[in-house]
Amino acid sequence: MSMKYKHINIFLLLVFLTILISCDKDFKEIQKASRISLTATSEAENFTLKHTDSARIKSILKSPLVYDYSSVEFPFTEFPNGVDITMFDANAQESYITADYAITFAKSDIIELQKNVKVTSHSGDVLETSQLYYDQSREWIFTERDCKLTNANGTYYVKGFDAKSDLSLVGARKFTGSGTFSEN
């Protein structure tokens, strides 16, 4: 290789490295600028919310800490330290949902519950899972995650589940376990 070509190759290599380094710096600046910083509009401690319909209390939600993000494009409320929900059916019978984390979006009546989710019906049936959705307006719960359902007839391990919030009218995608399964 002649000396002329070596100088051209070295020059092109230096230009390429300069462009590469400057692109990396620009890329890092773009990444930094694109991060969204969310600041809660408000927060509350020892929060209690009563959900009513036609002058009847349908549910009571309690949480030790609540963050409200009502000023963002898709407003939501976050419960980072968990929730305890008491639900009342038409006969004032109580069922319960607890979870270590929850989030609800202002434009829907659905609460997403995560981590150690437990539903206990008024009849003593218990559902345990890692994630569950609760549709307040339809009084319906559902998940596609693995669940453990325990009732008087036995224990069932379920993959995918939906039911009324009092665990009646159960639908399961796949389940295994012992005992006899019966709908309430």
Backbone bond lengths (Angstrom), bond angles and torsions (degrees), N, CA, C in turn:
res aa  C-N    CA-C-N  psi(-1)  N-CA   C-N-CA  omega(-1)  CA-C   N-CA-C  phi
1 M - - - 1.439 - - 1.521 108.06 -
2 S 1.313 115.63 136.43 1.463 118.41 -178.12 1.517 110.02 -78.96
3 M 1.296 114.82 161.88 1.453 122.07 -179.03 1.520 111.35 -61.04
4 K 1.333 117.46 -35.06 1.463 122.31 -179.70 1.535 110.59 -61.55
5 Y 1.359 116.27 -44.10 1.466 120.32 -179.06 1.532 112.00 -70.12
6 K 1.339 117.20 -33.70 1.456 120.47 177.00 1.517 110.60 -62.88
7 H 1.339 117.03 -42.06 1.466 121.03 179.48 1.534 110.78 -66.29
8 I 1.331 115.48 -39.48 1.476 119.12 178.92 1.535 109.23 -66.08
9 N 1.331 117.62 -44.05 1.466 121.27 179.04 1.527 111.20 -61.63
10 I 1.331 117.13 -43.83 1.457 120.82 178.88 1.521 109.88 -64.13
11 F 1.341 116.77 -42.22 1.459 121.30 179.20 1.540 110.23 -62.25
12 L 1.328 117.54 -46.38 1.471 121.25 179.41 1.523 110.98 -63.87
13 L 1.328 117.22 -39.29 1.452 120.74 177.22 1.524 111.42 -62.05
14 L 1.334 117.24 -43.02 1.465 121.57 177.96 1.521 111.51 -64.23
15 V 1.335 117.79 -42.02 1.465 121.44 177.88 1.528 110.10 -62.80
16 F 1.335 116.10 -44.49 1.459 120.69 179.79 1.535 110.94 -61.86
17 L 1.326 117.34 -45.55 1.466 121.10 179.22 1.523 111.44 -63.65
18 T 1.323 117.73 -38.83 1.463 121.58 178.15 1.529 110.57 -62.64
19 I 1.322 115.23 -44.86 1.482 119.76 179.07 1.526 110.04 -64.04
20 L 1.318 116.13 -43.40 1.461 120.63 -179.10 1.528 111.45 -61.82
21 I 1.316 117.12 -44.60 1.467 121.05 179.84 1.516 110.84 -65.78
22 S 1.334 117.98 -42.67 1.468 119.89 -179.69 1.524 111.15 -68.50
23 C 1.330 118.60 -33.98 1.472 121.22 177.06 1.518 110.32 -66.35
24 D 1.341 116.65 -40.34 1.456 120.18 178.54 1.528 110.51 -61.00
25 K 1.329 116.45 -42.29 1.461 120.29 178.93 1.533 110.38 -64.30
26 D 1.343 117.21 -44.43 1.462 121.41 178.23 1.525 111.10 -62.70
27 F 1.340 116.09 -40.57 1.455 120.00 179.79 1.527 110.93 -62.63
28 K 1.319 116.30 -41.39 1.469 120.10 178.37 1.520 111.06 -64.85
29 E 1.324 117.42 -37.20 1.469 120.98 177.01 1.529 110.81 -66.11
30 I 1.331 116.44 -40.28 1.473 120.48 178.42 1.516 109.85 -64.56
31 Q 1.340 117.33 -43.48 1.467 120.61 177.81 1.528 110.56 -59.80
32 K 1.314 116.61 -44.01 1.467 121.23 -178.50 1.530 110.38 -63.51
33 A 1.328 117.87 -42.20 1.462 122.09 -177.78 1.526 111.70 -70.81
34 S 1.344 117.07 -28.43 1.462 119.20 -175.27 1.530 112.53 -82.76
35 R 1.312 119.17 -11.15 1.467 120.57 177.27 1.526 109.81 -67.73
36 I 1.318 115.07 134.02 1.458 119.95 -179.19 1.521 108.07 -98.58
37 S 1.293 114.64 128.90 1.456 119.74 177.61 1.526 107.84 -102.18
38 L 1.320 116.07 115.24 1.455 120.35 179.31 1.513 109.93 -97.15
39 T 1.286 115.14 132.14 1.455 121.32 174.67 1.517 107.21 -122.68
40 A 1.303 115.71 128.26 1.462 120.07 -179.34 1.521 110.34 -62.74
41 T 1.339 115.34 138.64 1.460 121.30 175.40 1.517 109.56 -67.60
42 S 1.331 115.09 -38.69 1.465 120.45 177.69 1.520 109.17 -154.57
43 E 1.309 115.51 164.03 1.459 120.91 174.85 1.515 108.42 -142.44
44 A 1.322 114.91 154.05 1.466 120.04 -179.13 1.518 109.19 -140.67
45 E 1.309 115.46 146.82 1.454 121.77 175.12 1.524 108.88 -110.23
46 N 1.319 115.71 149.23 1.469 121.88 -179.64 1.524 111.01 49.70
47 F 1.303 114.90 58.34 1.461 125.10 -172.87 1.529 110.76 -87.42
48 T 1.337 116.99 138.04 1.467 123.20 174.17 1.522 108.32 -132.95
49 L 1.336 116.31 129.35 1.463 122.29 179.53 1.521 108.57 -127.89
50 K 1.337 116.43 125.62 1.459 121.36 177.36 1.525 108.18 -103.85
51 H 1.339 116.05 125.29 1.465 122.62 179.23 1.523 107.76 -100.14
52 T 1.334 116.83 117.16 1.466 120.64 -176.94 1.521 110.82 -116.61
53 D 1.316 114.72 157.60 1.461 122.19 174.62 1.524 106.52 -149.25
54 S 1.309 116.63 124.33 1.466 122.27 -179.76 1.523 111.30 54.25
55 A 1.312 116.67 45.88 1.468 125.05 177.72 1.527 113.72 63.93
56 R 1.342 116.29 17.10 1.462 121.09 178.16 1.528 108.37 -117.11
57 I 1.323 117.14 130.75 1.459 120.85 177.23 1.528 108.42 -72.58
58 K 1.342 115.82 121.88 1.459 120.98 -179.86 1.522 111.60 -97.38
59 S 1.340 116.51 -31.50 1.457 119.37 178.24 1.521 110.59 -160.01
60 I 1.321 114.69 156.62 1.461 122.25 175.10 1.522 106.67 -128.19
61 L 1.314 116.18 122.94 1.456 122.36 179.20 1.524 108.63 -108.27
62 K 1.330 116.78 128.50 1.467 121.62 177.77 1.520 108.51 -124.24
63 S 1.348 115.14 142.24 1.454 120.29 178.91 1.528 109.67 -151.75
64 P 1.329 117.42 142.67 1.461 119.08 178.15 1.529 113.40 -71.94
65 L 1.354 117.65 -23.69 1.461 120.86 -178.29 1.522 109.91 -151.41
66 V 1.336 115.51 133.83 1.467 121.66 -179.39 1.517 109.01 -133.16
67 Y 1.341 115.75 134.61 1.464 121.87 172.29 1.519 107.80 -114.38
68 D 1.329 115.61 129.60 1.463 121.69 179.64 1.524 108.82 -107.02
69 Y 1.334 116.22 123.93 1.464 122.69 178.38 1.528 108.70 -115.70
70 S 1.314 116.68 59.22 1.469 121.16 -175.83 1.524 113.55 -79.69
71 S 1.327 118.68 -10.13 1.461 119.74 -177.68 1.528 113.46 -97.35
72 V 1.324 118.86 2.74 1.461 120.82 178.19 1.529 109.72 -89.36
73 E 1.337 115.70 169.22 1.464 120.22 -175.79 1.532 112.73 -58.89
74 F 1.331 117.41 -40.68 1.463 122.24 176.36 1.526 107.22 -116.69
75 P 1.332 117.39 87.02 1.467 121.88 -173.42 1.527 112.40 -58.99
76 F 1.333 114.82 141.92 1.460 120.52 178.44 1.517 109.98 -150.56
77 T 1.326 114.70 165.26 1.458 122.68 176.32 1.517 107.20 -125.38
78 E 1.325 115.64 133.07 1.456 121.19 -176.20 1.530 110.23 -115.91
79 F 1.313 115.41 139.61 1.458 123.36 178.58 1.531 107.05 -119.96
80 P 1.331 118.17 80.42 1.469 120.81 -171.64 1.527 114.55 -69.28
81 N 1.311 118.21 -21.24 1.467 121.25 -179.51 1.522 112.23 -106.13
82 G 1.314 116.79 19.45 1.449 121.33 173.91 1.514 115.57 94.12
83 V 1.343 114.19 173.28 1.463 122.51 -179.66 1.524 110.16 -140.75
84 D 1.312 114.25 154.80 1.456 123.77 167.93 1.522 105.60 -125.74
85 I 1.321 116.60 120.30 1.468 121.16 -178.47 1.523 108.36 -117.49
86 T 1.327 116.20 128.49 1.456 121.98 173.40 1.525 106.41 -108.80
87 M 1.333 116.59 125.37 1.460 121.65 -179.43 1.523 109.46 -112.99
88 F 1.322 115.86 141.89 1.462 121.68 -179.15 1.522 109.11 -117.29
89 D 1.344 116.77 128.89 1.461 119.06 175.85 1.532 109.52 -86.13
90 A 1.317 117.29 -175.04 1.471 122.15 -176.94 1.522 112.38 -61.86
91 N 1.345 117.19 -23.20 1.466 121.45 179.29 1.523 112.51 -98.15
92 A 1.334 117.32 14.04 1.469 125.03 -179.61 1.529 112.83 64.53
93 Q 1.340 117.21 20.97 1.460 120.39 174.51 1.527 108.04 -80.39
94 E 1.329 115.87 140.74 1.462 121.05 -173.66 1.523 112.41 -100.07
95 S 1.340 115.08 138.79 1.454 123.53 169.13 1.519 105.93 -126.99
96 Y 1.342 116.29 158.12 1.465 119.56 -172.53 1.523 111.56 -131.50
97 I 1.321 115.51 146.97 1.461 122.25 171.29 1.521 107.08 -130.77
98 T 1.334 116.01 132.55 1.465 120.97 173.16 1.523 107.83 -128.49
99 A 1.329 116.24 149.99 1.463 122.27 177.02 1.515 108.89 -158.28
100 D 1.326 115.94 155.04 1.462 121.15 179.81 1.525 112.82 -80.66
101 Y 1.341 117.60 -14.76 1.471 121.73 -179.14 1.521 107.74 -153.68
102 A 1.351 116.02 145.78 1.466 119.78 175.72 1.518 109.21 -151.27
103 I 1.332 114.60 155.45 1.463 121.58 175.79 1.520 107.46 -146.62
104 T 1.323 115.94 140.27 1.457 121.12 177.22 1.521 108.55 -133.27
105 F 1.322 116.18 142.23 1.452 121.64 -179.50 1.521 109.43 -103.23
106 A 1.340 115.48 137.02 1.463 121.85 -172.31 1.521 112.84 -60.12
107 K 1.318 117.83 -29.38 1.466 120.37 -175.43 1.524 113.00 -89.63
108 S 1.343 117.17 12.08 1.462 120.16 176.84 1.526 109.03 -145.39
109 D 1.297 115.67 165.67 1.469 121.55 176.54 1.523 110.55 -100.41
110 I 1.331 116.93 19.27 1.456 120.65 -175.94 1.525 110.56 -100.23
111 I 1.327 115.34 132.18 1.459 122.50 174.44 1.525 106.92 -107.61
112 E 1.333 116.35 127.90 1.457 120.39 173.00 1.522 107.72 -94.77
113 L 1.318 115.95 123.95 1.466 122.38 -179.44 1.522 108.30 -111.17
114 Q 1.339 116.06 138.47 1.462 120.32 -178.13 1.525 110.63 -136.77
115 K 1.308 115.18 157.36 1.463 124.99 173.42 1.530 112.35 63.48
116 N 1.302 115.66 113.62 1.471 122.23 177.16 1.523 112.97 52.80
117 V 1.320 115.66 49.49 1.462 120.88 179.80 1.531 108.60 -79.19
118 K 1.328 114.87 131.63 1.468 120.16 -179.13 1.524 108.88 -137.39
119 V 1.326 115.55 127.65 1.469 122.39 176.50 1.527 106.99 -114.75
120 T 1.335 115.94 128.59 1.461 121.03 177.97 1.527 107.68 -123.53
121 S 1.321 115.87 121.14 1.469 120.09 -178.74 1.513 110.73 -82.99
122 H 1.329 115.79 166.70 1.462 121.00 178.09 1.526 111.59 -63.23
123 S 1.329 117.59 -21.96 1.467 120.70 179.62 1.533 112.55 -92.49
124 G 1.335 117.60 0.57 1.461 121.14 176.71 1.519 115.37 97.11
125 D 1.334 118.53 -1.78 1.456 120.85 175.55 1.528 108.44 -67.15
126 V 1.349 116.15 144.31 1.462 120.47 -177.05 1.529 109.53 -130.52
127 L 1.332 115.97 131.91 1.457 123.48 174.74 1.520 107.46 -117.00
128 E 1.339 116.72 130.95 1.464 121.61 177.93 1.523 108.77 -127.05
129 T 1.349 116.07 136.02 1.458 121.45 -179.16 1.527 109.97 -159.43
130 S 1.321 116.68 174.59 1.468 120.72 179.83 1.528 112.22 -94.13
131 Q 1.325 117.63 -19.21 1.466 121.16 179.06 1.523 109.01 -152.66
132 L 1.332 115.32 140.58 1.467 120.35 -178.46 1.518 108.37 -152.08
133 Y 1.316 116.41 145.25 1.465 121.52 173.95 1.522 108.36 -109.18
134 Y 1.328 115.71 137.80 1.460 121.61 179.11 1.523 107.88 -121.38
135 D 1.319 115.89 113.76 1.462 122.32 177.14 1.528 106.81 -91.17
136 Q 1.333 116.08 103.06 1.466 121.28 -175.48 1.519 112.67 -63.89
137 S 1.321 117.70 -39.34 1.466 119.84 -175.94 1.526 111.84 -69.58
138 R 1.322 117.86 -33.82 1.467 121.33 179.24 1.528 112.49 -96.68
139 E 1.359 116.58 -5.87 1.460 122.04 -176.53 1.524 110.28 53.51
140 W 1.343 115.39 50.88 1.455 122.96 -173.35 1.519 109.39 -130.08
141 I 1.334 117.73 139.95 1.457 122.34 176.11 1.529 108.62 -119.11
142 F 1.343 116.78 148.63 1.463 119.83 179.80 1.520 110.90 -159.59
143 T 1.331 114.70 155.99 1.459 122.39 176.87 1.523 109.10 -159.96
144 E 1.319 116.02 160.41 1.461 121.95 171.64 1.526 109.97 -110.11
145 R 1.317 116.61 2.67 1.459 122.28 -177.58 1.525 111.60 -84.09
146 D 1.331 115.14 171.28 1.464 121.36 174.30 1.520 109.10 -69.62
147 C 1.329 116.47 140.25 1.463 122.23 -178.66 1.524 109.88 -136.28
148 K 1.310 113.45 160.70 1.472 121.01 172.03 1.521 106.25 -122.82
149 L 1.319 117.15 120.53 1.460 122.82 179.15 1.517 108.06 -113.33
150 T 1.326 116.13 123.39 1.462 121.56 179.60 1.522 108.43 -120.60
151 N 1.343 115.86 127.06 1.465 120.42 174.29 1.522 108.56 -140.56
152 A 1.300 117.20 -174.35 1.469 121.27 -176.18 1.529 112.32 -61.28
153 N 1.331 117.77 -21.65 1.460 121.68 -177.38 1.524 114.12 -90.11
154 G 1.330 117.66 -12.64 1.461 119.22 -179.50 1.522 112.72 149.22
155 T 1.336 114.35 -167.76 1.456 121.80 179.27 1.521 108.35 -119.15
156 Y 1.320 116.15 135.85 1.464 122.56 -177.17 1.516 108.84 -128.02
157 Y 1.317 115.75 137.44 1.452 121.17 174.51 1.518 106.87 -104.38
158 V 1.316 115.56 120.16 1.456 122.04 -167.52 1.526 110.18 -119.37
159 K 1.307 116.36 139.87 1.470 122.41 171.97 1.527 105.87 -113.48
160 G 1.345 116.66 109.06 1.457 120.84 -176.40 1.515 110.13 83.07
161 F 1.313 115.99 126.84 1.464 119.83 -170.98 1.516 109.84 -156.73
162 D 1.333 116.96 142.63 1.461 120.92 168.91 1.523 108.61 -149.17
163 A 1.336 114.87 150.10 1.460 120.00 -176.51 1.517 109.55 -168.17
164 K 1.313 115.63 166.94 1.456 119.38 167.90 1.523 106.48 -64.24
165 S 1.313 117.16 156.61 1.464 120.54 -175.18 1.530 112.98 -63.46
166 D 1.337 118.86 -16.03 1.471 121.03 175.93 1.535 111.49 -93.96
167 L 1.334 116.03 14.35 1.466 125.12 179.15 1.526 113.67 66.13
168 S 1.307 118.18 20.94 1.460 120.59 171.28 1.531 107.28 -94.59
169 L 1.304 116.96 167.69 1.461 123.05 -177.67 1.531 111.00 51.22
170 V 1.318 114.99 57.24 1.459 122.02 -175.74 1.523 111.32 -78.96
171 G 1.328 114.94 140.01 1.457 121.77 171.76 1.514 108.04 -129.19
172 A 1.329 117.64 128.77 1.461 121.37 -179.97 1.520 108.87 -126.45
173 R 1.347 116.59 141.98 1.462 120.77 178.49 1.529 110.39 -75.52
174 K 1.341 115.59 -50.47 1.459 123.43 -178.78 1.510 107.67 -144.97
175 F 1.327 119.03 129.44 1.459 118.44 175.28 1.523 111.42 -144.02
176 T 1.343 114.23 151.54 1.452 122.23 176.43 1.519 107.07 -135.63
177 G 1.308 117.88 159.26 1.455 120.23 178.45 1.514 110.51 151.38
178 S 1.313 114.86 -172.63 1.453 119.83 -179.24 1.517 109.45 -113.85
179 G 1.313 117.07 162.13 1.463 121.42 178.46 1.504 110.86 99.19
180 T 1.308 115.30 -179.77 1.455 122.63 -179.79 1.515 108.63 -108.05
181 F 1.306 115.88 127.32 1.462 120.21 -178.85 1.526 109.75 -90.77
182 S 1.345 115.90 130.00 1.455 119.85 177.31 1.511 109.02 -141.66
183 E 1.322 116.86 142.07 1.451 121.12 177.20 1.518 109.10 -79.60
184 N 1.347 116.44 147.61 1.477 120.37 177.97 1.503 110.62 -74.52
